[in-house]
Amino acid sequence: MPRQLDPDVTLGGSPFPPIADYGFLSDCEALALVAPSGNVEWMCLPRVDSPSVFGAMLDRSAGIFRVGPSGVSVPASRRYLPGTMVLETSLATGAGWVIVRDVLLIGPWHHDE
């Protein structure tokens, strides 16, 4: 379970969460790292050795992707669904709950040609 942090409070003066707090998604060819806030902050497409599409993990101005309610950046909970690589993030809002499930699905294997 990630630590519950105020998004404006930094650890040791750094605006970046500890690497252990990132969620990991993979489809055996690409990967994504998801911050505790639900931001996809690192992703290389179409393969791991490709240039990054989102790079905010290294540079806060390098881009992110996020699906979630506006103004809520600290999740109430985050977990992998049992037996899967599906990362589930639950966020509480004044009007209710938002549950976001992130996954990279494994597609056809491209190296058997």
N, C-alpha and C positions, 0 to 999 in steps of 0.2 A: 504494500500500500504506500503510495507516495506521501511524503510529508505535506501537511496542510500549511501553505505559506501565503502570506499576504503578498500579492503580486508586486507591490511597491517596495517590499523589503528585500534587500539583496543579501546573498550569503557571502561574507568576507569581502563586501564591496563589489561583487560581480553581479551583472544583470542576468547571468545564465544559471539555470538550475544545475545541480549535480548530475553527472552523466547517469548515475544509477537511478535517477527519477524519471528518465525517458522510457517510454514504451517502445517496443521493437516490432515492426511489421515486415514481413517478407513473403514473396511469392516464388522464392528460389532463384530469382533473376534480379529483381529490384528490391530495394529496402527503403523503409521510412522510419524516422525516429520522431515520436510524438511526445511533446513536453507535457508536464503535469497540467498545464492550462488547457490542453487539448489541441494546441497548435502543432501541425506537422512542420517541424523546423529543419528537417534534413531529408532529402529524397533525391536519388539519382535515377534517371530514366533514360533508356529502357533497361539498363543494366547497372550493377554496382560500380563498375569502372567508368560510367558515363559522367558527364558534367552534372552538377547538382541543379535541380529545379528550384528547390527551396533550401536556403542556406542560413537562416536566422540563428541556427545553433552556433555558428561561428561569427556572424556579423548581424546585429539586430536589424540592419536595413536591407538584408539580403533576401527577404521574402518568406512568407509563411502561407499555410492554408489552414482554415479553421471553419468548422460548422458548429455553431453553438449560439446561445442567447447573447445578445449585446449587453455589455456591462458586467458579465459574470465570467471571471477568469480563474477561479479556484474551485475545482470539482469537489462535490460532496463525497464521491467515491470513484475509484478506478480499479478495474480488475480485468484479467483475461477470462473469458467465458471458459468454464471447465472443459479440458480436453481439446481446446482450439487455440488458434493464434488471433482470435477476435478480441480486440481491446475495447472494453465498454467503459465509457465515462458518463457519470451521472452528475447533472448540474441542477441546483435548486434555484428557482426564480421566485419572484413575488407572486406569480400566477400559477406556479406548479413546478413540474420537473421536466427536464429534457434529458433523454438518454441518447448518446451518440455511440455508434458501434463502428470502429475502424477495422478494416481488413484488406489485405492484398490477396486476391484469389489466384490460385495456381492455374495457369492456362495450359495450352498444348506445349509440349516440350519442343523447342526450336532447334536443338542440336542433333537430332536424329536424321537429318536430311542427307 
